[in-house]
Amino acid sequence: MGRGGPVVSLNPTHDPDHGLNSDARVTAFVARQKEWAAAMAAARDILLAQGLTETIKWGQPCYTEGGNIAILGGFKTGLRLAFFKGALLDDPLLLSPGENSRAGRYLNFLTAADVETAAPRIRQLIAQARRLEAEGARIDPAEAPDWPEELAHICDEDPDYAEAFRALTPGRQRYWIIHFSEAKQVKTRLTRITKSRDRVMAGRGVND
């Protein structure tokens, strides 16, 4: 105990081996990884060293400071370190998850050595992301796409679904509409909308 009293962790479930801002659930998560475990551990160390608070969101290690800053995820193509407001970061070489992504951008790694090589760049991106969050920077939502006729019909027939869908954030609505509209056949669009019901009623998006 120091002069100012005991040091209190910002995260009650922290892992003593990884610092006060860590989360023991992430330690277990990394241990369960196979192909990208080493790269994830290296990226985690860098994120924690910058003072971000670690937690689990959307089933993945997430790093916050006032708001969501970055998230780690393993994909077939490698480990992704994604920044929630990456589109606002000053790094034109960041990758985009897809043509419909308005905000998120990411770095992709195959090995821990790749992560270590990119450490200065990662630290710069974290500093930018923290500053944007502190300033309350926001990404203007794109103009909402047109609802497919099938969605409008189901909303007319199912008022509870309609209310839940309209209560979603604009971003979640947008991605659901894109998901529905990408199907070329009416039958497939209807199936997608029907299958979305439980998730929409729970306030969840396509990727939540």
C-alpha atoms as one frame of an Amber mdcrd trajectory, in Angstrom:
protein
   0.000   0.000   0.000   1.381   3.383  -1.006   0.838   6.798   0.506  -2.327
   7.329  -1.434  -3.891   4.024  -0.371  -4.238   0.739  -2.248  -4.010   0.655
  -6.025  -7.452  -0.132  -7.374  -7.765  -1.953 -10.670  -9.867  -0.361 -13.385
 -10.939  -3.897 -14.219 -12.058  -6.082 -11.281 -11.404  -9.253 -13.303  -7.840
  -8.266 -14.219  -5.048 -10.792 -14.658  -2.218  -9.954 -12.210   0.340 -11.119
 -14.766  -0.842  -8.596 -17.348  -1.522  -5.434 -15.367  -4.416  -3.606 -13.771
  -6.210  -2.867 -17.069  -6.136  -6.471 -18.254  -8.974  -8.994 -18.150  -8.442
 -12.608 -17.092 -11.086 -13.665 -19.609  -8.841 -12.432 -22.401  -5.950 -14.471
 -21.030  -8.155 -17.555 -21.302  -9.359 -16.458 -24.748  -5.809 -16.144 -26.088
  -4.881 -19.527 -24.615  -7.703 -21.144 -26.598  -6.499 -19.751 -29.911  -4.612
 -21.986 -32.283  -3.266 -20.452 -35.460  -2.970 -16.812 -34.373  -2.338 -17.164
 -30.624   1.223 -15.784 -30.701   0.264 -12.789 -32.844  -2.738 -12.066 -30.618
  -0.616 -12.213 -27.470   1.890  -9.781 -28.979  -0.827  -7.335 -30.059  -2.463
  -7.609 -26.650   0.778  -6.637 -24.911   1.084  -3.506 -27.041  -2.528  -2.463
 -26.464  -2.278  -2.935 -22.717   1.054  -1.110 -22.574  -0.732   1.970 -23.951
  -3.049   2.001 -20.933  -6.229   0.869 -22.678  -8.741  -1.092 -20.621  -9.304
  -4.645 -21.790 -12.629  -6.476 -21.821 -14.628  -8.962 -23.871 -17.244  -7.598
 -26.279 -18.933  -9.392 -29.142 -17.020 -12.454 -28.011 -13.628 -10.866 -28.786
 -10.900  -8.988 -26.845 -11.878  -5.317 -26.947  -9.886  -2.260 -25.816 -11.565
   0.859 -24.510 -10.973   4.324 -23.109 -14.174   6.270 -22.683 -15.446   4.394
 -25.729 -14.448   1.499 -27.942 -10.962   1.955 -29.400  -9.873  -1.374 -30.915
 -10.746  -5.065 -31.082  -8.786  -8.243 -31.848 -10.118 -11.132 -33.895  -8.780
 -14.215 -35.610  -9.836 -14.787 -39.225  -8.855 -17.221 -41.945  -6.537 -14.593
 -43.409  -4.804 -13.731 -40.129  -5.152 -11.782 -36.915  -7.035  -8.515 -37.274
  -6.411  -5.511 -35.069  -9.405  -3.363 -35.944 -10.051   0.255 -34.969 -13.680
   1.236 -34.495 -13.165   4.708 -35.993 -10.420   3.633 -38.349 -11.845   5.635
 -41.236 -10.863   8.801 -39.342  -7.294   7.697 -38.663  -4.430   9.191 -40.622
  -3.251   5.955 -42.229  -4.393   5.364 -45.814  -2.982   1.821 -45.816  -5.416
   0.515 -43.217  -7.626  -2.225 -44.639 -11.415  -2.018 -44.922 -13.698  -4.931
 -43.946 -15.780  -4.289 -47.061 -17.180  -1.713 -49.415 -20.092  -1.018 -47.063
 -17.914  -0.323 -44.042 -18.178   3.311 -43.027 -16.057   3.294 -39.883 -13.940
   0.248 -39.103 -10.433  -0.270 -40.485  -7.869  -2.887 -39.556  -4.323  -4.210
 -39.676  -3.714  -7.870 -40.541  -0.935 -10.001 -39.043   0.272 -13.562 -39.519
   2.955 -13.831 -36.845   4.071 -12.258 -33.595   7.109 -10.953 -35.469   4.773
  -9.081 -37.843   3.116  -7.446 -34.847   6.423  -6.458 -33.267   7.629  -4.928
 -36.534   4.443  -2.864 -36.731   4.568  -1.815 -33.050   5.474   1.869 -33.707
   2.651   2.142 -36.233   0.205   0.485 -33.820   1.146   2.889 -31.032   0.630
   5.869 -33.335  -2.790   4.591 -34.373  -3.802   4.027 -30.756  -2.740   7.584
 -29.874  -4.830   8.955 -32.752  -7.818   6.789 -31.852  -7.693   7.887 -28.211
  -7.549  11.538 -29.220 -10.545  11.121 -31.538 -12.512   9.431 -28.766 -11.630
  12.169 -26.287 -12.737  14.803 -28.798 -16.032  13.008 -29.368 -15.334  12.548
 -33.080 -18.109  10.808 -34.968 -18.487   9.310 -38.398 -21.502  10.603 -40.272
 -23.779   7.710 -41.198 -24.267   7.099 -44.878 -27.651   7.796 -46.368 -29.908
   4.939 -45.372 -30.450   2.466 -48.214 -33.971   1.751 -49.444 -35.854  -0.974
 -47.633 -36.514  -4.049 -49.764 -40.234  -4.596 -50.365 -40.109  -7.855 -48.412
 -38.887  -6.077 -45.271 -41.630  -3.456 -45.516 -44.233  -6.220 -45.960 -43.021
  -8.218 -42.950 -42.964  -5.073 -40.811 -46.604  -4.443 -41.766 -47.498  -8.003
 -40.774 -45.383  -8.101 -37.602 -45.636  -4.844 -35.588 -43.323  -6.143 -32.841
 -40.563  -6.818 -35.363 -41.171  -3.449 -37.001 -40.857  -1.639 -33.667 -37.660
  -3.531 -32.784 -36.133  -2.896 -36.217 -36.817   0.833 -36.055 -35.315   0.923
 -32.550 -31.966  -0.358 -33.839 -29.136   2.106 -34.277 -28.879   3.563 -37.806
 -25.726   1.525 -38.396 -27.379  -1.768 -37.425 -30.403  -0.975 -39.575 -28.139
  -0.183 -42.511 -26.228  -3.452 -42.318 -29.379  -5.525 -41.926 -30.887  -3.840
 -44.980 -27.708  -4.445 -46.971 -27.711  -8.083 -45.820 -31.319  -8.549 -46.927
 -30.929  -6.687 -50.220 -27.806  -8.573 -51.325 -29.953 -11.665 -51.914 -31.013
 -11.797 -55.554 -34.159 -13.882 -55.128 -37.331 -12.918 -53.272 -37.394 -16.265
 -51.460 -33.861 -15.766 -50.161 -34.581 -12.217 -49.007 -37.644 -13.442 -47.124
 -35.631 -16.230 -45.513 -32.946 -13.808 -44.377 -35.501 -11.435 -42.890 -37.335
 -14.256 -41.117 -34.097 -15.644 -39.681 -33.135 -12.188 -38.403 -36.142 -11.898
 -36.101 -34.646 -13.162 -32.848 -31.497 -11.060 -33.267 -33.406  -7.923 -34.234
 -35.761  -8.370 -31.286 -32.680  -8.565 -29.054 -31.349  -5.306 -30.508 -28.474
  -7.008 -32.298 -26.884  -6.254 -35.653 -25.759  -8.556 -38.446 -22.309  -9.078
 -36.925 -23.146  -8.857 -33.216
